[in-house]
């Protein structure tokens, strides 16, 4: 994709332009500009897709908890083009790349001074300024310098400036008689609002709950830059930092042509990043009475069971089977941050009568890396080529996660809500684990301040750890011209990873003078202790790829590819392990892919049709979810069954001669399903079996982009994206995200004599409510608990206008 292609795509996130690439079955911007979800062929998600800049990974691993690789690059005027290798052919081009590789190529400067200036504005308070200048410094030197600054309150206004910051890039190149030497610097300081799920009703025909609109946001200024008490003092919650990247990359690379057709290239890079993840995360949407029932029977009721044990009302031999809130409980709700004329909190008065239990989360994630890539290339007689690559990397990460639990109402920019339980009777059903005798007790809870300033618990989750990983890999490959029509590509890659991780243990620590297991829950902080867990593991694996291309004619070829690939675990995956047995679960994930296809390229038309089959094994998943029994946030680590997908990919482009009409389209038809369902915890979810559809994967997805430019100065473009219905959770397909599509429109006017380009874009023109994610925090119960549910829709309609000048 050229820079012009990316501009026409008008991506609202760093990855949304990938909708132009067949095989990507999930590409979206529902969460904002960065930290998006993207998936190749239904089963190869964010951790299987590598992003590079100028041939080096933006980070040695593509996914760490609370940070995807798309946080670490930005699209701006520095980009010359974007290259994509997908499927079986990508396994050899980088570490951990069975899905695809996306390589962003930056401008480096040519023999003439060139540059561009672009000013952009739009809905949501968008104001952005880009620049780039590049060219010669004398006969043998070249330079490139550019960047942007952007302010955007957001089309989903969070109640504060949601997105602000920018990027600078610079490079200097020395051209030599037989090669070059280049050094480059990239600096990002950028904050991006992270948009989470929004409230809907009626899964069969989703629409926003009363009082919520297309431009609504569940973020609120009441959650911004507040603090909560901890055993170590006050913890600041900088919600307006959002997804913050404050990082630099310093790179040196060189390439030399030696005698006898040998070329050597080397690139070395250091980087450092003060990464943050800040978000107000809704956990569910409930009526007031249902929310209080959940609180009494799960969130508080489970905790209060421990209080009753401390008091001796429940013995150590008795197991709690279930908890029931007897009818007739009473409660009061107030807004702690909305005051009357006398300075007192006013009573809850939202007409929709809804509450959202959720979490305000702050993650601090400093990380750093060094990587070096050395490549030897040799051209042989007869049209053959050989290459040998060696790669080394060492990266380190520090994790500090703080999860606080809150109550808010359900509205655009909601208010925090305080709850007082006036009177409630809780009934505990018990079984004696020794005698098997069943019994029950009832305990009264009255005048209970369940929250303070909207917090159900000041610190409900705490994670702290540090570690590092070392990577070494080597790849040997070649392209061989077997006949005038037949070419073969073969290669093998070996990789060794060594992981070292230390993580702090936790315990409940009361604050503010309270005691352990008192009746008050909100001040029972989960906090670090003086003991630690230490894990280490070394893992090695290999990948291989083979491909054949046979030219039927000068315009038509058929091809076949096959690969065995792997995905090493990321360092973070060791962070929350609690036992040595869990470490054994973390091996390399294995992927086998086969594909066959035909491609045809004529003067005015090109088409590729590809059939694929891919299997993914040794899957271990982790994540933060809501415990369906306690309502508390918990971290789960679980082995998963094998999955597979198979289907067809169509890519076509064409133009009508002398008409100015050009079209590009791609479509993917697939089925993604469970391949095995072994007995035990690694088996399929309840209700699923071999062949059951996987959650979140559309059976049909496609894109059509049309450009009309009959005049050299004016062009019009339209871009239509289609996504078929998807299952919402891992417990089968009883709940579905509905089919959706959206349309982007654009117009561009060029004034050649002045070098000025004016461009207007209308994004999501017919205000589609395309749901891209169910509620992942309720994945253990199917994604919803009632007819009310949370889901993340694509960004609403927006108008943008830009003026650019090229010289």
Secondary structure, 3 states (H helix, E strand, C coil): CEHHHHHHHCCCCCCHHHHHCCCEEEECCCCCCCCCCEEECCCECHHHEEEEECCEECCCCCEECCEEHHHHCCCCCCEEEEEEEEHHHHHHCCCCCCCEEEEEEECCCCCCCEEEEEEEEECCCEEEEEEEEEEECCCCEEEEEEEEEEEECCCCCCCCCCEEEEEEEEEEEEEECCEEEEEEEEEEEEEECCCCCEEEECHHHCEECCCCCCCCCCCCHHHCCEEEEECCEEEEECHHHEEEEEEEEEEEEEEEECHHHEEEEEEEEEEEEEEEEEEEEECCCEEHHHHHHHHHHHHHHHHHHHHHHHHCCCCCCEEEEEEEECCCCEEEEEEEEEECCCCCEEECCCCCCEEEEEEEEEEEEEEEEEEEEEEEEEEECCCEEEEEEEEEEEEEEEEEEEEEEEEEECCCCCCECEEEEEEEEEEEEEEECCCCCEEEEEEEEEEEECCECCEEEEEEEEEEEEEEEEEEEEEEEEEEECCCCEEEEEEEEEEEEEEEEEEEEEEEEECCCCCCCCCCCCCEEEEEEEEEEEEEEEEEEEEEEEEEEEECCCCEEEEEEEEEEEECCCHHHHCCCCCHHHHCCCCCEEEEEEEEEEEEECCCEEEEEEEEEEEEECEEEEEEEECCCCCCEEEEEEEECCEEEEEEEEEEEEEECCCCEEEEEEEEEEEEEECCCCCCCCCCCCCCCCCCECECCCCEEEEEEEEECCCCCEEEEEEEEEECCEECCCCCCCCEECCEEEEEEEEEEEECCCCEEEEEEEECCCCCCCEEECCHHHHHHCCCCCCEEEEEECCCCEEEEEEEEEC
